[in-house]
Amino acid sequence: MRVGIINATGYIGMDLARLLLRHPEVEVAWVTGRGAAGQRLGEYLPHLDVGGIPILAEPGEADILFSALPHKSSAVALLPFIKQGTRVIDLSADFRLKDAAEYRRWYEVEHPSPSLLSQAVYGLPELRRAEIAAARILASPGCYPTATLLALAPAVKEGLLEPYIIVDAKSGVSGAGRGLTLNTHYSEANESVTAYALGGHRHHPEMFQELQSLNPALSPALTFLPHLIPMTRGILATCYALFRKRTSQAQIEELYQEFYLGAEFVKVVGSSPQTKQTLGSNRCLVHPVVDEAGARLVVLSALDNLVKGGGGQAVQCMNLMLGLPEATGLETLAIFP
């Protein structure tokens, strides 16, 4: 299968290319990249010097097309290919929300094709495996929602939680993308921790939508607060919720183990996970904890924002769409320390 990557020169696109270049069942036919057209991928990005992949000015033909463009521009670039029947995997936010008004509210632009939002499949394999396998338009989730949803899904689906949920999450600087901004400048970000988007983060409606989909009776009152921390990559999400009725640690562990039984890339662990334990891998580590009174649930999750929270998850979805084993090309273990 021939695949193409629109915008392989951003951080997400780079990691997507890194994984696809070693995938045994696909061929990377071409990539695009701002300001690098006419070069070979390995010339522009020496760590991806495999096979002399051309960097094109405009997308070419492919059996499956990935877009790592920013939101607002990704859907526009993909529309011609969607119309001609090419299967597409969008790593931006352009097809994640089902409600065009919510998209306009959070991204401050009209969606170029609102009718397609209902056709797009939200690409979190652990929750939507069968739908992903049949998808023609795949909306790859954001990194914060992936960490949050994998942490909360078992308890939410089982109906164990009260609506009010708090998510406190920390992300490495690569989550902000490759473009230079003042707050991601080394001198500003190093040796500092900063909360941001206090008035509301764009990933919030995505989390709300998928939590409610898991349990329509919940109508979650979600508080989400992200933080920027001085490391390159990784996310640690700490999620807090109250139980509807007393629940024991043994009960919650059994629920989580059963929910993720057979999941290739979610591991329920017995101690607090570290982001470095997921570095470079497609794995998410989840650790649920019940307080002594059995009244409150705290769940920690850790993942690499560029792999399970980015390119790796997109490849995982592609495998399902192609009928391949889910872990194909994603067997790399974490780099530690």
C-alpha positions in Angstrom: 0.0 0.0 0.0 1.3 3.4 -1.0 0.9 6.1 1.7 1.5 9.9 1.5 2.1 12.4 4.3 1.0 16.0 4.0 3.3 18.1 6.2 6.0 15.6 7.3 8.3 18.4 8.6 6.4 19.2 11.8 6.9 17.2 15.0 3.9 14.9 14.5 4.6 14.5 10.8 8.2 13.5 11.5 7.3 10.9 14.0 4.6 9.5 11.7 7.2 9.3 8.9 9.6 7.6 11.3 7.1 4.8 12.0 5.8 4.4 8.5 9.3 4.2 7.0 9.9 1.0 9.0 6.4 -0.4 8.5 6.6 -3.8 6.7 3.3 -3.5 4.8 3.3 0.1 3.4 5.5 2.2 1.2 5.9 5.9 1.9 5.5 7.3 -1.7 6.0 11.0 -0.9 5.7 13.6 1.7 5.1 17.4 1.6 6.7 20.0 3.8 6.7 23.7 3.9 9.8 25.3 2.4 11.4 22.0 1.7 9.8 21.0 -1.6 12.3 19.6 -4.2 14.5 18.0 -1.5 14.7 14.5 -0.3 13.3 13.8 3.1 16.7 12.5 4.3 18.4 15.8 3.1 16.0 18.0 5.1 15.7 15.6 8.1 18.8 13.5 8.3 17.4 11.2 11.0 14.8 10.1 8.3 17.3 9.3 5.6 15.6 6.1 4.4 14.8 5.4 0.7 15.2 8.8 -0.8 11.6 9.9 -0.2 10.7 13.0 -2.2 9.3 16.1 -0.6 6.6 17.5 -3.0 5.1 20.9 -3.2 1.6 19.4 -3.5 0.2 16.1 -2.5 0.4 13.2 -5.0 -1.5 10.0 -5.3 -1.7 7.4 -2.5 -3.9 4.5 -1.3 -4.0 6.1 2.2 -3.3 9.7 2.9 -2.2 11.2 6.2 -2.5 14.9 7.0 -0.3 16.4 9.8 -1.3 19.9 8.9 -2.6 22.3 11.6 -6.3 22.6 12.2 -8.2 24.9 9.8 -6.0 24.0 6.9 -6.0 20.2 7.1 -9.6 19.6 6.1 -9.3 22.0 3.1 -6.2 20.0 1.9 -8.0 16.6 2.3 -11.4 17.4 0.7 -10.4 16.7 -2.9 -9.0 13.3 -1.9 -12.1 12.5 0.2 -14.3 13.3 -2.8 -12.3 10.9 -5.0 -12.6 8.1 -2.5 -9.1 8.0 -1.0 -9.0 6.9 2.6 -7.7 9.7 4.8 -6.3 9.9 8.3 -6.3 13.5 9.7 -4.1 14.2 12.7 -5.5 17.7 13.2 -8.7 18.6 15.0 -10.7 19.2 11.8 -12.8 16.0 11.9 -12.9 15.2 15.6 -16.0 17.2 16.6 -19.4 16.1 15.4 -21.0 19.5 15.9 -20.0 22.2 13.4 -21.0 24.9 15.8 -18.7 23.6 18.5 -15.9 23.4 15.9 -16.6 27.1 15.0 -16.7 28.1 18.7 -13.4 26.5 19.6 -11.4 26.9 16.4 -12.9 30.3 15.3 -13.4 29.3 11.7 -16.3 27.7 9.7 -15.7 24.1 8.8 -15.3 23.7 5.1 -17.5 20.6 4.8 -19.8 20.2 7.9 -21.7 17.3 6.3 -18.5 15.1 6.5 -18.3 15.4 10.3 -20.9 12.8 10.8 -19.0 10.4 8.5 -15.6 10.8 10.3 -14.6 8.1 12.9 -12.9 9.2 16.1 -9.7 7.1 16.0 -9.2 5.8 19.5 -8.8 2.1 18.8 -9.4 0.9 22.4 -12.9 2.4 22.2 -13.9 2.3 18.5 -12.0 -0.6 17.0 -14.8 -1.9 14.7 -15.8 1.6 13.4 -12.1 2.4 12.7 -11.7 -0.8 10.6 -14.5 0.4 8.2 -13.6 4.1 8.2 -13.0 6.3 5.1 -12.3 9.4 7.1 -10.4 8.9 10.3 -10.0 11.7 12.9 -7.0 10.9 15.0 -7.4 12.1 18.6 -5.5 14.8 20.3 -2.8 13.9 22.8 -4.5 15.2 25.9 -7.8 13.5 25.1 -6.1 10.2 24.4 -4.4 10.3 27.9 -7.7 11.4 29.5 -10.1 9.1 27.8 -7.9 6.0 28.3 -7.7 6.9 32.0 -11.4 7.4 32.5 -13.1 5.1 30.0 -13.6 2.0 32.1 -15.1 3.8 35.0 -17.2 6.1 32.9 -18.6 3.3 30.7 -19.5 1.3 33.8 -21.4 4.2 35.2 -19.4 4.4 38.4 -18.7 8.2 38.5 -20.5 11.4 39.4 -20.5 13.9 36.6 -17.9 16.3 38.0 -14.5 15.3 36.8 -11.2 17.1 37.1 -8.2 16.4 34.7 -4.8 17.9 35.6 -2.4 17.3 32.7 1.2 18.1 32.0 2.8 18.0 28.6 6.3 18.3 27.1 7.1 21.3 24.9 6.9 19.4 21.6 3.1 19.3 22.1 3.1 23.0 21.1 4.5 22.1 17.7 7.6 23.1 15.9 6.9 26.8 15.3 8.8 29.1 17.7 6.7 31.0 20.3 7.8 33.0 23.3 6.4 30.6 25.9 8.2 27.6 24.3 11.5 29.4 23.9 14.2 27.5 25.9 14.9 30.4 28.2 11.2 30.8 29.0 10.2 27.1 29.4 13.3 25.7 31.0 13.2 25.2 34.8 9.6 26.4 34.8 6.1 24.9 35.0 3.2 26.9 33.6 -0.6 26.4 33.5 -2.2 27.6 30.3 -5.6 27.8 28.6 -7.3 28.6 32.0 -10.4 29.9 30.2 -10.8 26.6 28.3 -8.7 24.4 26.1 -9.6 23.3 22.5 -9.3 19.7 23.5 -12.1 20.1 26.1 -15.1 19.6 23.7 -13.4 16.5 22.3 -13.1 14.9 25.7 -16.7 15.9 26.6 -18.0 14.4 23.4 -16.3 11.1 23.8 -17.0 10.7 27.5 -20.7 11.3 26.8 -20.5 8.9 24.0 -19.2 6.2 26.4 -22.1 6.9 28.8 -24.9 9.2 27.5 -26.4 9.3 31.0 -23.4 11.0 32.5 -23.3 14.5 31.0 -19.9 15.2 32.4 -19.0 18.4 34.1 -15.4 18.4 33.0 -12.7 20.6 34.3 -9.5 20.3 32.3 -6.3 22.2 33.1 -3.1 21.7 31.0 0.4 22.5 32.1 3.6 23.0 30.1 6.7 21.4 31.7 10.4 21.6 30.7 10.8 18.3 28.9 10.7 17.5 25.1 7.9 14.9 24.9 5.4 13.0 27.1 2.1 13.6 28.8 1.1 12.8 32.4 -2.7 13.2 33.1 -4.1 13.0 36.6 -7.9 12.5 36.6 -10.1 12.9 39.7 -13.7 11.8 40.1 -16.2 10.8 42.8 -17.9 7.4 42.8 -21.6 7.2 42.9 -21.3 4.4 45.5 -18.5 3.0 47.6 -16.0 1.1 45.4 -12.9 -0.8 46.5 -9.4 -0.8 45.0 -9.8 -4.5 44.1 -13.0 -3.8 42.2 -11.6 -0.9 40.2 -8.4 -2.9 39.3 -10.5 -5.8 38.1 -12.6 -3.5 36.0 -9.6 -1.8 34.4 -7.8 -5.1 33.7 -10.9 -6.6 32.1 -11.7 -3.5 30.1 -8.2 -3.4 28.5 -7.8 -7.2 28.2 -6.3 -7.8 24.8 -5.5 -4.1 24.2 -2.1 -4.0 22.5 -1.0 -0.6 23.8 -2.7 0.1 27.1 -1.1 -1.3 30.1 -2.8 -1.1 33.6 0.1 -0.8 36.0 0.4 -1.2 39.8 2.4 2.0 40.5 2.5 5.6 39.4 3.7 5.7 35.8 6.5 7.9 34.5 6.4 9.6 31.1 9.9 8.3 30.4 8.5 4.8 30.6 6.6 5.5 27.3 9.2 7.5 25.5 9.2 6.6 21.8 6.6 3.9 22.2 2.9 3.6 21.3 2.0 2.5 24.8 -0.2 4.3 27.4 0.3 3.3 31.0 -2.7 3.6 33.3 -2.8 3.5 37.1 -6.2 3.7 38.9 -6.2 4.4 42.7 -9.2 4.4 45.1 -9.0 6.4 48.3 -9.3 4.7 51.7 -13.0 5.6 52.0 -13.8 4.1 48.6 -15.4 7.5 47.6 -12.9 8.9 45.2 -11.1 7.7 42.1 -7.7 9.0 40.9 -6.4 7.7 37.6 -2.9 8.5 36.3 -2.0 7.9 32.6 1.3 8.5 30.8 2.1 8.4 27.1 4.3 9.9 24.5 2.4 12.8 23.0 4.0 12.3 19.5 3.4 8.5 19.4 0.3 7.2 21.2 -0.8 10.8 21.3 0.1 11.4 17.6 1.7 9.5 14.8 1.7 6.1 16.4 -2.0 6.1 17.1 -2.6 7.1 13.5 -0.6 4.1 12.3 -2.5 1.9 14.7 -5.7 3.1 13.1 -4.3 2.5 9.6 -3.5 -1.1 10.5 -7.1 -1.6 11.5 -8.3 0.0 8.3 -6.1 -2.3 6.3 -7.0 -5.4 8.2 -3.5 -5.8 9.5 -2.5 -6.9 13.1 -2.9 -3.8 15.2 0.7 -3.7 16.4 2.3 -3.9 12.9 5.2 -1.5 12.7 4.6 -0.3 16.3 6.5 -2.9 18.3 9.2 -0.5 19.4 9.7 -0.4 23.2 10.2 2.7 25.2 13.7 4.3 25.4 14.8 4.3 29.0 16.3 6.1 30.9 
